[in-house]
Amino acid sequence: MIGPPMATETTAVTERPPPGGQRTGQAERANIETRLAAGALALLPGALVVYFGFNGGGFFAGTPAFACLIVIQLLLLRVLLADHPFDGFSLRLAVPGLALAGFVAWVLLSDAWSHVRGRALIEFDRDLLYLLLLVLFGITARTRARIPWIVRGLAAAIVVVCGSGLITRVLPHVWPISPDVANNRLGFPLTYWNALGILATVGIILLFGLSASREEPRGVRALACGAIPVLALTLYFTFSRGAIAALMVGLVALVVVARKNELGGTLLAALPPSVVAVVVAYHADKLATLNPTTPAAVSQGKHVAVVAAVCILAAILLRWALFRVDHALARITLPPSVRSARRPIALAAVGLALVVALAAGLQHWISREYHGFTKGTHQVSDQRLRLTDPSSNGRIDHWTVSWHGFRDSKLHGTGAGTYEFQWAQHRKETFNATDGHSLYMEVLGELGIVGLGLLLVALGGIGWALFRAARRSRRMVYAALFAAFVAWAVHAGVDWDWEMPAVTAWVFAAGGAALATRRSGGGRSAGPSGRVPLAAALAVAAATPALILFSQSHLQNSARAFGRGDCATAVHQARSSIDALAVRPEPYQILGYCDLQQGRPDAAVAAMTKASAQEPQKWEYHLGLAIAQASAGLDPRPEAARALQLNPRDAYTRLAVGSFRGRSRRIWPKLAVGLRNAMIASGELTLK
């Protein structure tokens, strides 16, 4: 009688884990989940580079809208589920965070004076993504491993994107792509060569930091060094002078900020193979032509690919062999007297070099290069020659147009997304442009002093945080991230990197991580009073990117259908785009041209009227309205004249004005058919 109960009790005690062990197991599982979440967050910037990289760089509205929704969901999960959702917040995050929030709000508010709500929403959505990334990484407590993993993930992602582009150039039979507008310059997969160039530059700097950092495992350091020739070749084939100049600036910043002897081994291992690879690529002249897929070009590409593979292997082996050099260099210490005299010696060396340069004619060289930059024009058939061409390639004309917009409205500018209107009206060239080829000048023209001031405060705060982080532990990795930021900030001043999230989104993720504090799970847990309002605000903020995403998806489908002549599908998708977001003019324009093709001129007039009402400063919608009015037997001359006023150098507006002037009403419909066909075939219509 006693035996069985005792056995049962013993069994029960054996099967039931003690409360302490249960709590320990739960804590371990929670710790694993926390580490996995932290790892996923650290790899997010790299994942965004890959996502944007293979989706046109993130230029078109639907891509950043989708990414924005993802980041909002991550923020919602953190706010609602984390025990301490704001444990990374600090006052140093508040300053750049509030400045960037003010900038984003100013962009949205600019609709009040630009009267182009659709453009303001598109610009707002992309800028909101940058703000949300800053907040997501800023409110998450920084750990010792986060920044290194961000750098590793970014570097790996950039190698994937740039390596894919390089394959399409040297092995086009392995990875064929459609011809681009400038097929002699490598732009795939971002579709824009200068953006791919600065992405490669950022990657090279990060790889230098990883390869030189003693905290990294030797395998990581060797592989990072081996990837440098890949990005060097990619950078070369973009023929992007601005990106190459930014690389030089970034490497100088890396050397200055790191202030250690650790870079020596990486330079010795990476520089010779990279130079050999680029020199071989330079002599492969067929790869720098508009048709780099000819049999001769394919043969040269195979040779370059073989040399690149050898250079990659050589860089890895050299880096591995030179690890001992790192230790030898680390042991080198200067005597105290020499260390105290470093600054005077450096200043004396710079002074001596300047004297020698002036004696050799430096001032004449500067004058010649400056004149070439301001007055010269880039007109060379061989893209290799542009690498030594000082011409600004029209940048000054772009900046002048931005300055014109700022001069007309110094406080708030002409409104977000309106640079295209200013360029069409005041340009000296005949080509079209949608962006001002300078973040700072374009913001000054579109958003005035207020907008530029807010942006500079935000970027300055990020730069300062990265610089300060480079003076602490893991100095080389932080220094590389700061140097990459410097290179990006320099290049953003001469191109439209801001509009390409593939090369810009990482700046705000890394900036938020650098601005976050190191607290982890400390302090009082946030209650519903703090979580619920923020979660509600995030849910409201998700409305704009969601509407833009649906609108853009239908609009792209409509544009593709219109391009292949399927007006039935184009009209259906255009109406769906309007149902999602009715303030954009592009779907109305597609409706108008389809109505014309299907013999409904009155409906075309109504659609084109709505398109021109959404963007009254866009010349092509007024010209489309004039064509529709002529088809309906109405007087098209006022609208054609308005289009010419908004774009006086456009050939089609001049043709329309000349065609309608002095002609009888009976011939207008016939003239409209020719103009309609010419506009559709021109490729100048903004359809998505």
KAQUIPE-V728417 format. One record per residue. N is the residue number from 0. SS is DSSP state (A for helix, B for strand, O for the rest). PSI is psi in radians with two decimals (* if undefined). Layout:
BEGIN
n: [N;N]
ss: [SS;SS]
psi: [PSI;PSI]
END
This chain:
BEGIN
n: [0;1;2;3;4;5;6;7;8;9;10;11;12;13;14;15;16;17;18;19;20;21;22;23;24;25;26;27;28;29;30;31;32;33;34;35;36;37;38;39;40;41;42;43;44;45;46;47;48;49;50;51;52;53;54;55;56;57;58;59;60;61;62;63;64;65;66;67;68;69;70;71;72;73;74;75;76;77;78;79;80;81;82;83;84;85;86;87;88;89;90;91;92;93;94;95;96;97;98;99;100;101;102;103;104;105;106;107;108;109;110;111;112;113;114;115;116;117;118;119;120;121;122;123;124;125;126;127;128;129;130;131;132;133;134;135;136;137;138;139;140;141;142;143;144;145;146;147;148;149;150;151;152;153;154;155;156;157;158;159;160;161;162;163;164;165;166;167;168;169;170;171;172;173;174;175;176;177;178;179;180;181;182;183;184;185;186;187;188;189;190;191;192;193;194;195;196;197;198;199;200;201;202;203;204;205;206;207;208;209;210;211;212;213;214;215;216;217;218;219;220;221;222;223;224;225;226;227;228;229;230;231;232;233;234;235;236;237;238;239;240;241;242;243;244;245;246;247;248;249;250;251;252;253;254;255;256;257;258;259;260;261;262;263;264;265;266;267;268;269;270;271;272;273;274;275;276;277;278;279;280;281;282;283;284;285;286;287;288;289;290;291;292;293;294;295;296;297;298;299;300;301;302;303;304;305;306;307;308;309;310;311;312;313;314;315;316;317;318;319;320;321;322;323;324;325;326;327;328;329;330;331;332;333;334;335;336;337;338;339;340;341;342;343;344;345;346;347;348;349;350;351;352;353;354;355;356;357;358;359;360;361;362;363;364;365;366;367;368;369;370;371;372;373;374;375;376;377;378;379;380;381;382;383;384;385;386;387;388;389;390;391;392;393;394;395;396;397;398;399;400;401;402;403;404;405;406;407;408;409;410;411;412;413;414;415;416;417;418;419;420;421;422;423;424;425;426;427;428;429;430;431;432;433;434;435;436;437;438;439;440;441;442;443;444;445;446;447;448;449;450;451;452;453;454;455;456;457;458;459;460;461;462;463;464;465;466;467;468;469;470;471;472;473;474;475;476;477;478;479;480;481;482;483;484;485;486;487;488;489;490;491;492;493;494;495;496;497;498;499;500;501;502;503;504;505;506;507;508;509;510;511;512;513;514;515;516;517;518;519;520;521;522;523;524;525;526;527;528;529;530;531;532;533;534;535;536;537;538;539;540;541;542;543;544;545;546;547;548;549;550;551;552;553;554;555;556;557;558;559;560;561;562;563;564;565;566;567;568;569;570;571;572;573;574;575;576;577;578;579;580;581;582;583;584;585;586;587;588;589;590;591;592;593;594;595;596;597;598;599;600;601;602;603;604;605;606;607;608;609;610;611;612;613;614;615;616;617;618;619;620;621;622;623;624;625;626;627;628;629;630;631;632;633;634;635;636;637;638;639;640;641;642;643;644;645;646;647;648;649;650;651;652;653;654;655;656;657;658;659;660;661;662;663;664;665;666;667;668;669;670;671;672;673;674;675;676;677;678;679;680;681;682;683;684;685;686;687]
ss: [O;A;A;A;A;A;A;A;A;A;A;A;A;A;A;O;O;O;A;A;A;A;A;A;A;A;A;A;A;A;A;A;A;A;A;A;A;A;A;A;A;A;A;A;A;A;A;A;A;A;A;A;A;O;O;A;A;A;O;O;A;A;A;A;A;A;A;A;A;A;A;A;A;A;A;A;A;A;A;A;A;O;O;O;O;O;O;O;O;O;A;A;A;A;A;A;A;A;A;A;A;A;A;A;A;A;A;A;A;O;A;A;A;A;O;O;A;A;A;A;A;A;A;A;A;A;A;A;A;A;A;A;A;A;A;A;A;A;O;O;O;O;O;O;O;A;A;A;A;A;A;A;A;A;A;A;A;A;A;A;A;A;A;A;A;A;A;A;A;A;O;O;O;O;O;O;O;O;O;O;O;O;O;O;O;O;O;O;O;O;O;O;A;A;A;A;A;A;A;A;A;A;A;A;A;A;A;A;A;A;A;A;O;O;O;O;O;A;A;A;A;A;A;A;A;A;A;A;A;A;A;A;A;A;A;A;A;A;O;O;A;A;A;A;A;A;A;A;A;A;A;A;A;A;A;A;A;A;O;O;O;O;A;A;A;A;A;A;A;A;A;A;A;A;A;A;A;A;A;A;A;A;A;O;A;A;A;A;O;O;O;O;O;O;A;A;A;A;A;A;A;A;A;A;A;A;A;A;A;A;A;A;A;A;A;A;A;A;A;A;A;O;A;A;A;A;A;A;A;A;A;O;O;O;O;A;A;A;A;A;O;A;A;A;A;A;A;A;A;A;A;A;A;A;A;A;A;A;A;O;O;A;A;A;A;A;A;A;A;A;A;A;A;A;A;O;O;O;O;O;O;O;A;A;A;A;A;A;O;O;O;O;O;O;A;A;A;A;A;A;A;A;A;A;A;A;A;A;O;O;O;O;O;O;O;O;O;O;A;A;A;A;A;A;A;A;O;O;O;O;O;O;O;O;O;O;O;O;A;A;A;A;A;A;A;A;A;A;A;A;A;A;A;A;A;A;A;A;A;A;A;A;A;A;A;A;A;A;A;O;O;O;O;O;A;A;A;A;A;A;A;A;A;A;A;A;A;A;A;A;A;A;O;O;O;O;A;A;A;O;A;A;A;A;A;A;A;A;A;A;A;A;A;A;A;O;O;O;O;O;O;O;O;O;O;O;O;A;A;A;A;A;A;A;A;A;A;A;A;A;A;A;A;A;A;A;A;A;A;A;A;A;A;A;A;A;A;A;A;A;A;A;A;O;O;O;A;A;A;A;A;A;A;A;A;A;A;A;A;A;O;O;O;O;O;A;A;A;A;A;A;A;A;A;A;A;A;O;O;O;A;A;A;A;A;A;A;A;A;A;A;A;A;A;O;O;O;O;A;A;A;A;A;A;A;A;A;A;A;A;A;O;O;O;O;O;A;A;A;A;A;A;A;A;A;A;O;O;O;O;A;A;A;A;A;A;A;A;A;A;O;O;O;O;A;A;A;A;A;A;A;A;A;A;A;A;A;A;A;A;A;A;O;O;O;O;O;O]
psi: [-0.65;-0.58;-0.95;-0.77;-0.68;-0.71;-0.74;-0.75;-0.69;-0.74;-0.73;-0.72;-0.65;-0.69;-0.48;2.02;2.57;2.61;-0.68;-0.73;-0.65;-0.76;-0.64;-0.76;-0.73;-0.68;-0.68;-0.75;-0.73;-0.66;-0.72;-0.77;-0.70;-0.74;-0.68;-0.74;-0.72;-0.69;-0.74;-0.70;-0.72;-0.53;-0.10;-0.79;-0.72;-0.70;-0.67;-0.64;-0.77;-0.79;-0.90;-0.66;-0.68;0.27;0.94;0.43;0.03;0.28;-0.77;2.63;-0.59;-0.56;-0.93;-0.49;-0.76;-0.78;-0.66;-0.71;-0.66;-0.81;-0.67;-0.71;-0.71;-0.71;-0.72;-0.76;-0.74;-0.79;-0.68;-0.50;-0.46;2.50;-0.66;1.34;-0.34;0.50;-0.18;-0.08;2.50;2.90;-0.53;-0.40;-0.53;-0.69;-1.03;-0.54;-0.80;-0.63;-0.77;-0.66;-0.71;-0.68;-0.79;-0.74;-0.66;-0.66;-0.83;-0.69;-0.40;-0.29;-0.48;-0.52;-0.23;-0.46;0.57;1.37;-0.66;-0.77;-0.70;-0.67;-0.71;-0.81;-0.73;-0.73;-0.77;-0.74;-0.57;-0.66;-0.79;-0.72;-0.76;-0.64;-0.73;-0.75;-0.78;-0.83;-0.43;-0.55;-0.08;2.12;2.32;2.36;2.92;-0.53;-0.18;-0.91;-0.80;-0.70;-0.57;-0.79;-0.77;-0.81;-0.73;-0.83;-0.77;-0.74;-0.73;-0.66;-0.71;-0.84;-0.87;-0.65;-0.65;-0.76;-0.70;-0.68;-0.72;-0.36;-0.80;-0.38;1.09;-0.39;-0.35;-0.70;1.40;2.51;2.85;2.59;2.56;3.10;-0.43;1.29;-0.24;-0.04;2.29;2.09;-0.29;2.46;-0.02;-0.30;-0.06;2.09;-0.72;-0.60;-0.73;-0.62;-0.81;-0.51;-0.73;-0.68;-0.84;-0.74;-0.72;-0.77;-0.74;-0.68;-0.66;-0.78;-0.77;-0.73;-0.53;-0.23;2.21;-0.33;-0.30;2.58;2.66;-0.65;-0.75;-0.73;-0.73;-0.76;-0.66;-0.73;-0.69;-0.41;-0.27;-0.75;-0.56;-0.84;-0.55;-0.72;-0.74;-0.80;-0.73;-0.82;-0.26;-0.36;0.65;1.80;-0.64;-0.72;-0.66;-0.74;-0.71;-0.61;-0.76;-0.77;-0.76;-0.70;-0.67;-0.76;-0.67;-0.79;-0.75;-0.78;-0.67;-0.77;0.72;2.95;0.18;-0.37;-0.27;-0.86;-0.71;-0.72;-0.76;-0.56;-0.61;-0.61;-0.90;-0.84;-0.66;-0.73;-0.77;-0.80;-0.76;-0.67;-0.76;-0.74;-0.64;-0.66;-0.16;1.29;-0.48;-0.36;-0.09;0.41;3.02;-0.28;1.38;0.34;0.22;2.82;-0.70;-0.69;-0.70;-0.70;-0.78;-0.67;-0.70;-0.71;-0.76;-0.70;-0.72;-0.80;-0.71;-0.74;-0.73;-0.73;-0.64;-0.84;-0.72;-0.73;-0.70;-0.83;-0.72;-0.73;-0.70;-0.71;-0.44;0.16;-0.57;-0.56;-0.65;-0.78;-0.66;-0.74;-0.61;-0.49;-0.21;2.12;2.42;2.54;2.67;-0.67;-0.66;-0.70;-0.67;-0.39;0.18;-0.75;-0.83;-0.68;-0.75;-0.76;-0.70;-0.69;-0.72;-0.74;-0.74;-0.75;-0.66;-0.73;-0.78;-0.73;-0.72;-0.68;-0.53;0.04;0.54;-0.69;-0.63;-0.66;-0.75;-0.75;-0.74;-0.75;-0.67;-0.75;-0.69;-0.60;-0.74;-0.54;-0.42;2.79;2.50;1.84;1.30;2.41;-0.55;1.96;-0.39;-0.50;-0.38;-0.31;-0.42;0.19;2.12;-0.02;2.50;-0.11;0.71;0.03;-0.69;-0.64;-0.71;-0.78;-0.59;-0.71;-0.72;-0.72;-0.62;-0.74;-0.69;-0.71;-0.59;-0.49;1.54;-0.57;-0.92;0.01;-2.90;-0.15;2.60;2.33;0.17;0.07;-0.66;-0.67;-0.74;-0.72;-0.80;-0.58;-0.58;0.08;2.75;-0.30;2.99;-0.27;2.71;2.71;2.46;-0.30;2.70;0.12;0.56;2.06;-0.80;-0.72;-0.68;-0.74;-0.69;-0.72;-0.66;-0.57;0.07;-2.92;-0.69;-0.87;-0.80;-0.71;-0.80;-0.73;-0.77;-0.64;-0.75;-0.86;-0.66;-0.70;-0.69;-0.80;-0.74;-0.69;-0.74;-0.66;-0.78;-0.67;-0.52;-0.15;0.11;-2.66;2.82;0.84;-0.71;-0.73;-0.77;-0.68;-0.67;-0.71;-0.72;-0.76;-0.66;-0.68;-0.74;-0.79;-0.75;-0.78;-0.65;-0.82;-0.58;-0.36;-0.19;0.14;3.13;1.01;-0.53;-0.60;-0.02;1.57;-0.38;-0.52;0.02;-0.58;-0.63;-0.50;-0.75;-0.53;-0.85;-0.66;-0.74;-0.70;-0.65;-0.51;-0.32;2.65;3.01;0.06;2.53;1.79;0.15;2.90;-3.12;2.42;2.47;2.40;3.10;-0.55;-0.48;-0.54;-0.82;-0.85;-0.69;-0.71;-0.70;-0.71;-0.69;-0.69;-0.69;-0.71;-0.45;-0.26;-0.78;-0.91;-0.55;-0.80;-0.73;-0.72;-0.84;-0.76;-0.81;-0.67;-0.83;-0.63;-0.73;-0.71;-0.70;-0.76;-0.71;-0.73;-0.72;-0.67;-0.54;0.17;0.24;1.45;-0.48;-0.85;-0.69;-0.75;-0.76;-0.81;-0.62;-0.73;-0.63;-0.66;-0.72;-0.67;-0.62;-0.73;1.85;0.04;0.09;2.43;-0.38;-0.79;-0.57;-0.65;-0.73;-0.75;-0.76;-0.81;-0.60;-0.68;-0.68;-0.75;-0.50;0.20;0.59;1.25;-0.59;-0.73;-0.61;-0.69;-0.75;-0.75;-0.77;-0.54;-0.72;-0.68;-0.82;-0.47;-0.57;-0.64;1.39;-0.23;0.04;2.08;-0.64;-0.47;-0.60;-0.67;-0.71;-0.67;-0.68;-0.72;-0.73;-0.71;-0.72;-0.68;-0.55;0.04;0.22;2.87;1.98;-0.10;-0.70;-0.75;-0.67;-0.69;-0.65;-0.71;-0.72;-0.62;-0.66;-0.38;1.29;-0.30;0.05;2.32;-0.61;-0.62;-0.69;-0.67;-0.73;-0.80;-0.76;-0.60;-0.71;-0.41;2.21;0.12;2.65;2.77;-0.56;-0.47;-0.17;-0.80;-0.65;-0.74;-0.62;-0.61;-0.80;-0.74;-0.69;-0.83;-0.66;-0.73;-0.73;-0.68;-0.24;-0.46;0.11;-0.11;2.36;1.83;-0.23;*]
END
